[in-house]
Amino acid sequence: MKERITAADFRQMILSAAAAIENNRQVLNEMNVFPVPDGDTGINMSMTINAADKALASFSGDQISAVADAAASALLRGARGNSGVILSLLFRGFSKACAGKAELGAKEFAEALKSGVDAAYRAVMKPAEGTILTVSRCAAEAALASAEDTADLEEIFSAALASANIALADTMNVNPVLKKAGVVDAGGKGWVIVLEAMQASLAGNPVERVAPSEDTSEAAVFGEIENEEILFAYCTEYIINMSAAGKKKDPKLLRAFLETIGDCVVVVDDEEIIKVHVHTNNPDKALGEALTYGELVNIKIENMREQHTQKVVDEQKKAERVIAAPEKPYGFVVVAAGSGICGAFSDLGVDEIVEGGQTMNPSTEDILSAIDKTPAETVFVLPNNKNIIMAAQQTVELSEKRIIVLETKTIPQGVSAMLAFDPDSDADTNAQAMTDAAANVASGSVTYAARDSEFDGHSIKKGEYLALSEGKLSQSGPELAAVVATLSADMKLSEREFITVFYGEGVTEEDAAVMEELCKAAAPDAEVMLLDGGQPVYYYIISAE
C-alpha cells in the first residue's frame, strides 16, 4: 500500500503523464471538435505538458512543493490552446496546495486535485460543462470522498479514475456538439490519460514514450460540423511580461475586455507574467489592449476555420484511398531521408520511399499511403528507425495487402536487409533472411549536440560532435578524430571487412575524405566506400559488416 507521494515520485508521475499524452497525441487530435473543431487538442496538450517534462528532466529537488512549482511554472509558460491552458491551470492549482510540503498523503493529494479544479474554474470566464473541467471536477470529488475512508493512494486513484471515466462518457450527452460528431470530449480524455499515467508511475510502471498511436476508432466526424458554426475564427494566445511594465494593471480588466471581442477567454497570471487565450475575430484588438499591460512574447494566432477545413479535406482523402493492383509478388516500402540514401534504396529495388527518420517520424497514414501505391501482393516495410517501428506495424491491420514489417532500426540495417532479399524464396524465408542480415550489420552515426545536456553519464556541450553506436551514445567531444576513434572501437571496425560511410547534407567532399581516412585507419584491412547520402541531422552514417 502506497500512502505518501515524494518529490521523486511526483516528478516521475509528471514525466509519465507527458509520455502518455505524447503517445496519444494524434488520438486526441482526431477527437477534438469542441470548443472548435480544429483537431489540435493532442498537439496543444502535448506541447504544454512537454514543457514540464523538459523543466523536470534534470530537476533534483527533494520537496514536492518545489517539483510542483517547477512543473506549474513551465506548464503555464508553455501552455498552448484552450485545452493546454486548462491543463496548466489544473497543475497550477495543484502546486498551490503543495506549498511548504515535502510529501503528500492521500487526503492531501485529493485536496490538491480539487485545488487544481478550483483554479481552472476560476480562470475560465464561462466554464462549459461536458469538458475537461467536468471530468477533472468529478475525479477530484471522487478522490476526496475516497480519502475519507482510506489512506491508500492506489484506491484514491482508482476512485478518481472511475468517476472521471463515467464523466467522460457522459460528455457526449452533456455537450450537443460532441453528440453531433460522435465523440467524447478530447480534453477530458486527455485528463483521464494523465491520471492513468500518474497512477501507473506511482505503482512503479511509468509510461514510456513510443511512436504516437494512430488509432482512429474514436475519431470525430469533422464533416458533421459546418465552418459557419465557428463564430470566432482566430485562436489568439500570448504571454505578457509584466516586469517590463511600469505600474501593473489588474489582469481582471484585460479579461473583461477580451470577453467583449471573443469567447473561450482564459487569463491567468503570476508574479511575472499574464498568460492569455482567446478566440476572436479581432486578434489585433486583443494584442493592442495587451500591450498596455507589458511586453508580449510567445504570440500565436491560428485560423481555426482553416484548420477545420483541412480536417474535413483529410477525412475525404481517407475515404478516397486508391490501392494499386498487385502486379508482382513482392514490393518494398522504406523510410529514409537524403537524396543519396534514397537513391541507394531505389537501386536495390525499393518501390516507395517515405521521407522521414530521426526528428521527423512519419505517421502510420504516411506509410499506409506508400503501401497503397506499391503494386505487390506482399509488401515489406523497413522503418529504419526504432521510433517508427510501431507506426509501421499498425499498417498490418489497415492494409488489404499482406504486410511484413522488418524491425530495422538504422539505415545500414535497412540496406543490409534489402541486399539479402532473394526473389526466388518465399515471403517468410525472405523475412527471416533479411532480419538476420540486419542483425549482423554494425551501425554508427556522427551528428552534433544542439544544446548542453547530461546523458547516460556524459556531459555534452552544445556544438560538439556526437557519435552513436547502435543508437546509443558512444562519445562526444570537439575533435572529430577522437570521437571517431571511440566509435570505431565500439563498432569493432578493425574486425570488419566492408565499411560504407554515407556523408550528409552540408558536409563537403574534403571533410568526407577526412572521415574516410579515419575509418581506414581504424580498419586497415577493410574495404571502405564513401557515398554522398545527403541525409539531414547526421553528418555521417556508418555501416560495417
C-alpha positions in Angstrom: 0.0 0.0 0.0 1.3 3.4 -1.0 0.4 6.2 1.4 2.9 9.0 0.5 3.9 10.8 -2.7 7.5 12.0 -2.5 9.1 14.7 -4.7 10.8 12.0 -6.7 7.5 10.2 -7.1 5.7 13.3 -8.3 8.5 14.2 -10.8 8.2 10.7 -12.3 4.5 11.0 -12.4 4.7 14.2 -14.5 7.2 12.6 -16.9 4.9 9.5 -17.2 1.9 11.8 -18.0 3.9 13.7 -20.6 4.9 10.4 -22.3 1.3 9.2 -22.3 -0.1 12.4 -23.8 2.6 12.4 -26.5 1.8 8.7 -27.3 -1.9 9.6 -27.7 -1.4 13.0 -29.4 -3.0 12.1 -32.7 -5.8 10.2 -31.0 -6.8 13.3 -29.1 -6.4 15.4 -32.3 -8.9 13.2 -34.1 -11.5 13.6 -31.3 -11.2 17.4 -31.0 -14.4 19.2 -32.1 -15.1 21.4 -29.0 -14.9 24.3 -28.4 -13.8 24.5 -32.0 -13.4 21.5 -34.5 -9.8 22.3 -35.4 -8.2 19.0 -34.5 -5.3 20.2 -32.3 -6.1 19.2 -28.7 -3.5 16.5 -28.8 -0.8 18.8 -30.1 -1.7 21.5 -27.6 -1.8 19.2 -24.5 1.4 17.5 -25.7 3.3 20.8 -26.2 2.0 22.1 -22.8 2.9 19.1 -20.7 6.2 18.6 -22.5 7.3 22.0 -21.2 7.1 20.5 -17.7 8.9 17.3 -18.9 11.8 19.5 -20.1 11.8 21.5 -16.9 11.9 18.4 -14.8 14.3 16.3 -16.9 17.3 17.2 -14.6 15.4 18.6 -11.6 16.6 17.2 -8.3 14.6 19.0 -5.6 13.6 16.9 -2.5 10.4 18.8 -1.7 7.2 18.0 -3.6 6.4 21.7 -3.4 9.5 22.6 -5.4 8.7 19.9 -8.1 5.1 21.1 -8.3 6.1 24.7 -8.6 8.7 24.0 -11.3 6.1 21.9 -13.3 3.4 24.5 -12.9 5.6 27.4 -14.0 6.8 25.5 -17.1 3.2 24.4 -17.9 1.9 28.0 -17.7 4.6 29.4 -19.9 4.3 26.5 -22.4 0.5 26.3 -22.4 -1.0 26.2 -25.8 -4.6 26.2 -26.9 -7.7 26.1 -24.7 -7.0 22.5 -23.5 -3.4 23.3 -22.8 -4.1 26.4 -20.8 -6.7 24.5 -18.7 -4.2 21.7 -18.2 -1.7 24.2 -16.9 -4.3 25.6 -14.5 -5.1 22.2 -13.1 -1.4 21.8 -12.2 -1.0 25.4 -11.1 -3.8 24.9 -8.5 -2.3 21.6 -7.5 1.0 23.3 -6.9 -0.5 25.9 -4.6 -1.9 23.1 -2.4 1.6 21.7 -2.2 3.1 24.9 -0.7 5.6 24.1 2.0 5.1 20.3 1.8 7.8 17.8 1.5 5.4 15.0 0.6 1.7 14.4 0.1 -0.5 11.9 1.9 -3.7 10.5 0.3 -6.0 13.2 1.6 -3.5 16.0 0.8 -3.2 14.6 -2.8 -7.0 14.6 -3.2 -7.2 18.1 -1.8 -4.5 19.2 -4.3 -6.5 17.7 -7.2 -9.5 19.7 -6.0 -7.4 22.9 -5.7 -6.4 22.4 -9.3 -10.0 22.1 -10.4 -10.9 25.3 -8.5 -8.1 27.2 -10.1 -9.3 26.1 -13.6 -12.9 27.1 -12.9 -11.9 30.5 -11.6 -9.7 31.3 -14.5 -12.3 30.4 -17.2 -14.9 33.2 -17.6 -17.7 30.9 -18.8 -16.9 27.3 -17.8 -18.5 24.8 -20.1 -19.7 21.5 -18.7 -19.1 18.3 -20.6 -15.5 19.2 -21.0 -12.1 18.6 -19.3 -13.5 20.8 -16.5 -16.3 18.4 -15.7 -14.0 15.3 -15.9 -11.4 16.8 -13.6 -14.0 18.0 -11.1 -15.7 14.6 -10.9 -12.3 12.9 -10.5 -11.3 15.3 -7.7 -14.6 14.9 -5.9 -14.3 11.1 -6.0 -10.7 11.3 -4.7 -11.8 13.5 -1.8 -14.6 11.1 -0.9 -12.3 8.1 -1.1 -9.7 9.8 1.1 -12.3 10.0 3.9 -12.2 6.1 4.1 -8.6 5.2 3.1 -5.0 6.3 3.1 -4.1 4.0 0.2 -3.3 6.2 -2.9 -4.0 3.3 -5.2 -7.6 3.3 -4.0 -7.7 7.1 -4.3 -6.6 6.9 -7.9 -9.0 4.1 -8.7 -11.9 6.1 -7.3 -10.8 9.2 -9.2 -10.4 7.4 -12.5 -13.7 5.5 -12.2 -15.6 8.8 -11.7 -13.5 10.5 -14.4 -14.4 7.8 -17.0 -18.1 8.0 -16.2 -18.0 11.8 -16.6 -16.0 11.4 -19.8 -18.5 9.0 -21.3 -21.3 11.4 -20.3 -19.7 14.4 -22.1 -21.3 13.3 -25.3 -24.7 13.6 -23.6 -24.0 16.9 -21.9 -22.4 18.7 -24.9 -24.5 18.7 -28.1 -21.5 19.4 -30.3 -19.8 16.2 -29.1 -23.1 14.3 -29.7 -23.2 15.5 -33.3 -19.7 14.5 -34.0 -20.0 11.1 -32.2 -17.1 11.6 -29.7 -16.4 12.3 -26.1 -14.5 15.5 -25.1 -10.9 15.4 -26.2 -9.6 17.5 -23.3 -11.4 15.3 -20.9 -10.0 12.2 -22.5 -6.5 13.8 -22.1 -7.0 14.4 -18.4 -8.0 10.7 -18.0 -4.8 9.7 -19.8 -2.8 12.0 -17.4 -4.4 10.4 -14.3 -3.9 6.9 -15.7 -0.2 7.6 -16.4 0.4 9.1 -13.0 -1.3 6.1 -11.3 0.9 3.7 -13.3 4.0 5.7 -12.4 3.2 5.6 -8.7 2.7 1.9 -9.0 6.2 1.5 -10.4 5.2 1.3 -14.1 5.8 4.7 -15.6 4.6 5.1 -19.2 7.5 5.1 -21.8 7.5 7.1 -25.0 6.6 5.1 -28.1 5.5 6.1 -31.6 2.3 8.1 -31.3 -0.8 6.0 -31.7 -2.7 6.4 -35.0 -5.9 4.7 -33.6 -8.9 6.3 -35.3 -11.6 4.2 -33.6 -12.7 7.2 -31.5 -12.2 9.8 -34.2 -14.8 12.6 -34.7 -16.7 13.1 -37.9 -15.4 16.6 -38.7 -17.6 16.9 -41.7 -20.6 17.0 -39.4 -19.6 20.4 -38.2 -20.0 23.4 -40.5 -17.4 26.1 -40.9 -20.1 28.7 -40.2 -20.5 27.2 -36.7 -17.1 28.6 -35.7 -18.2 32.1 -34.6 -14.7 33.4 -33.8 -12.0 32.4 -36.3 -8.7 33.2 -34.6 -7.3 31.3 -31.7 -5.1 34.0 -30.2 -2.5 33.4 -27.4 0.3 35.3 -25.9 2.2 36.0 -22.7 2.5 39.4 -21.2 5.8 40.1 -19.5 4.6 42.4 -16.7 8.2 43.0 -15.4 8.7 45.2 -18.5 5.7 47.5 -17.5 5.7 50.3 -15.0 2.6 50.3 -12.8 1.0 46.9 -13.1 -2.7 46.9 -14.3 -5.2 44.4 -13.0 -5.4 41.3 -15.2 -9.2 41.1 -14.5 -9.7 44.3 -16.6 -8.0 42.6 -19.5 -10.2 39.5 -19.1 -13.3 41.7 -19.1 -12.1 43.5 -22.3 -11.4 40.2 -24.1 -14.9 39.0 -23.2 -16.3 41.8 -25.4 -14.4 40.7 -28.5 -14.5 36.9 -28.3 -15.1 33.7 -26.3 -13.1 30.9 -24.7 -11.3 33.5 -22.7 -8.7 32.3 -20.2 -6.5 34.8 -18.4 -4.1 33.6 -15.7 -1.2 35.4 -14.0 1.6 35.0 -11.6 4.1 37.5 -10.2 5.8 38.0 -13.6 3.5 37.2 -16.5 -0.1 37.1 -17.7 -1.0 34.1 -19.9 -3.9 34.8 -22.3 -6.0 32.6 -24.5 -9.0 33.9 -26.5 -11.0 33.0 -29.6 -11.8 36.2 -31.5 -12.3 37.8 -34.9 -10.1 40.7 -33.9 -6.7 39.5 -32.8 -5.3 42.9 -33.5 -7.5 44.3 -30.7 -6.6 41.5 -28.4 -2.9 42.3 -28.9 -3.3 46.1 -28.8 -5.0 46.0 -25.4 -2.4 43.6 -24.1 0.4 46.0 -25.0 -0.9 48.4 -22.3 -0.1 45.7 -19.7 3.5 45.0 -20.8 5.7 43.4 -23.5 4.3 40.5 -25.5 6.1 37.2 -26.1 5.2 33.8 -27.4 2.4 35.2 -29.7 0.4 32.6 -31.6 -2.5 33.2 -33.9 -4.2 30.4 -35.8 -7.1 30.4 -38.2 -9.5 27.8 -36.7 -11.8 27.8 -39.7 -8.9 26.9 -42.0 -7.8 24.1 -39.6 -11.3 22.7 -39.6 -11.5 22.8 -43.4 -8.2 20.9 -43.6 -9.5 18.2 -41.2 -12.6 17.8 -43.5 -10.3 17.5 -46.6 -8.2 14.9 -44.8 -11.3 12.9 -44.0 -12.3 13.0 -47.6 -8.8 11.8 -48.7 -9.0 8.9 -46.3 -12.4 7.9 -47.8 -10.9 8.1 -51.3 -7.9 5.7 -50.9 -6.6 4.4 -54.2 -4.9 1.0 -53.8 -2.6 -0.2 -56.6 -3.5 -3.6 -58.0 -0.8 -6.2 -57.5 1.5 -6.7 -60.5 4.2 -8.7 -58.7 4.5 -10.9 -55.6 6.8 -8.6 -53.6 7.2 -4.9 -53.0 9.2 -2.7 -50.7 8.5 0.5 -48.7 11.3 2.1 -46.7 11.6 5.2 -44.5 14.7 7.2 -45.4 15.9 10.8 -46.0 18.7 12.2 -48.1 19.0 12.0 -51.9 21.9 9.6 -51.9 20.5 7.2 -49.4 17.1 7.3 -51.1 18.9 6.6 -54.4 20.7 3.6 -52.9 17.4 2.1 -51.8 15.9 2.7 -55.2 18.8 0.9 -56.8 18.1 -2.0 -54.5 14.5 -2.3 -55.8 12.5 -0.3 -53.3 9.1 0.8 -54.7 8.2 3.6 -52.4 10.3 5.8 -50.0 8.6 7.6 -47.2 10.6 10.7 -46.2 11.5 10.5 -42.5 13.9 9.4 -39.8 15.3 11.0 -36.7 13.3 14.1 -35.6 10.8 13.7 -38.5 8.9 10.5 -37.9 6.2 9.7 -40.5 2.7 8.7 -39.4 1.0 5.4 -39.9 -1.1 7.1 -42.6 2.1 8.2 -44.5 3.4 4.7 -44.5 0.0 3.2 -45.4 -0.2 5.6 -48.4 3.1 4.3 -49.7 1.9 0.8 -49.3 -1.3 1.6 -51.2 0.9 2.8 -54.1 3.0 -0.3 -54.1 1.7 -2.8 -56.8 2.5 -6.0 -55.0 0.7 -8.8 -53.1 3.2 -8.8 -50.2 4.9 -5.5 -49.1 8.0 -5.5 -46.9 8.2 -2.3 -44.8 11.6 -1.2 -43.4 11.2 1.6 -40.8 14.9 2.1 -40.3 14.3 3.8 -37.0 13.2 2.4 -33.7 10.7 5.2 -33.2 8.9 4.4 -36.5 8.5 0.6 -36.0 5.2 0.9 -34.1 3.7 3.3 -36.6 4.7 0.8 -39.4 3.3 -2.2 -37.5 -0.1 -0.6 -37.4 -0.4 -0.8 -41.1 -0.7 -4.5 -40.9 -4.3 -4.3 -39.8 -5.1 -1.3 -42.0 -3.9 -2.6 -45.4 -5.6 -5.1 -47.7 -2.2 -6.4 -48.7 0.0 -8.7 -46.8 2.4 -6.5 -44.8 5.6 -7.7 -43.3 7.3 -5.2 -41.1 11.1 -5.8 -40.6 12.2 -4.1 -37.4 15.2 -2.3 -38.9 16.4 0.5 -36.6 19.0 2.1 -38.8 19.7 2.9 -42.4 22.6 0.4 -42.5 20.3 -2.3 -41.3 17.8 -1.4 -44.0 20.4 -1.6 -46.7 21.7 -5.0 -45.5 18.2 -6.3 -45.3 17.5 -5.3 -48.9 20.7 -6.9 -50.1 19.7 -10.2 -48.5 16.4 -10.4 -50.4 16.0 -13.4 -52.7 13.2 -13.1 -55.3 13.1 -16.9 -55.7 12.4 -17.5 -52.0 9.0 -17.3 -50.3 8.0 -14.4 -48.1 8.6 -16.0 -44.7 12.1 -17.2 -45.8 13.0 -13.8 -47.0 11.7 -12.1 -43.9 14.0 -14.3 -41.8 17.0 -13.8 -44.1 16.5 -10.1 -44.2 16.1 -9.9 -40.4 19.3 -11.9 -39.9 21.2 -9.7 -42.3 20.0 -6.6 -40.5 21.2 -8.0 -37.2 24.7 -8.8 -38.5 25.5 -5.2 -39.6 27.0 -2.7 -37.2 25.5 0.8 -37.4 27.1 4.0 -36.3 26.5 7.7 -36.8 28.0 11.1 -36.1 25.9 14.2 -35.5 26.2 17.3 -33.4 24.8 18.5 -30.0 22.1 21.1 -30.3 22.4 22.1 -26.7 24.2 21.5 -23.4 23.0 18.3 -21.7 23.7 15.4 -19.4 23.1 12.0 -21.0 23.9 8.5 -19.8 26.8 9.7 -17.6 28.2 12.0 -20.4 28.4 15.8 -20.1 27.6 17.1 -23.6 28.3 20.6 -24.8 26.4 22.5 -27.5 28.1 22.2 -30.9 30.2 19.1 -30.0 30.3 16.0 -32.2 28.1 13.2 -31.0 28.9 9.6 -32.0 26.3 6.9 -31.6 26.8 3.1 -31.9 23.5 1.2 -32.5 21.7 4.3 -31.4 23.5 4.6 -28.1 25.9 7.4 -27.2 29.4 6.3 -27.8 31.4 9.6 -27.4 31.1 13.3 -27.6 33.7 16.0 -28.0 35.0 18.9 -30.0 37.5 16.8 -32.1 36.2 14.5 -34.8 39.2 12.2 -34.7 38.9 11.5 -31.0 35.1 10.9 -31.3 35.5 8.6 -34.3 38.3 6.6 -32.6 35.9 5.7 -29.7 33.1 5.0 -32.1 35.4 2.7 -34.2 36.3 0.8 -31.1 32.6 0.4 -30.1 31.7 -0.8 -33.6 34.7 -3.1 -33.7 35.7 -1.7 -37.1 39.0 -3.4 -37.0 37.2 -6.7 -37.3 35.0 -5.7 -40.2 35.5 -6.5 -43.9 33.3 -3.9 -45.6 32.6 -0.3 -44.4 30.3 2.2 -46.0 30.2 5.8 -45.0 27.2 8.0 -46.1 28.0 11.7 -45.6 25.1 14.1 -45.0 23.9 17.4 -46.4 26.3 20.3 -45.7 29.3 18.0 -45.5 32.0 18.9 -48.1 33.8 16.3 -50.1 37.0 17.3 -48.3 35.5 16.8 -44.9 34.1 13.5 -46.0 37.5 12.4 -47.2 38.9 13.1 -43.8 36.2 10.8 -42.3 37.0 8.1 -44.9 40.7 8.2 -43.8 39.8 7.9 -40.1 37.7 4.8 -40.9 40.6 3.3 -43.0 43.0 3.9 -40.1 40.6 2.2 -37.7 40.1 -0.7 -40.1 43.2 -1.1 -42.3 42.1 -4.5 -43.7 38.6 -3.4 -44.6 37.2 -2.1 -47.9 35.9 1.4 -47.2 33.3 3.0 -49.5 32.3 6.7 -49.3 28.9 7.8 -50.6 27.1 11.1 -50.7 24.0 10.2 -48.7 22.6 13.8 -48.4 20.9 12.9 -45.2 19.8 15.6 -42.7 20.7 15.6 -39.0 23.6 13.2 -39.3 27.0 14.2 -40.6 27.9 10.6 -41.2 26.1 7.2 -41.1 28.4 4.2 -41.0 27.6 0.7 -42.0 30.1 -2.1 -41.1 29.9 -5.8 -42.0 
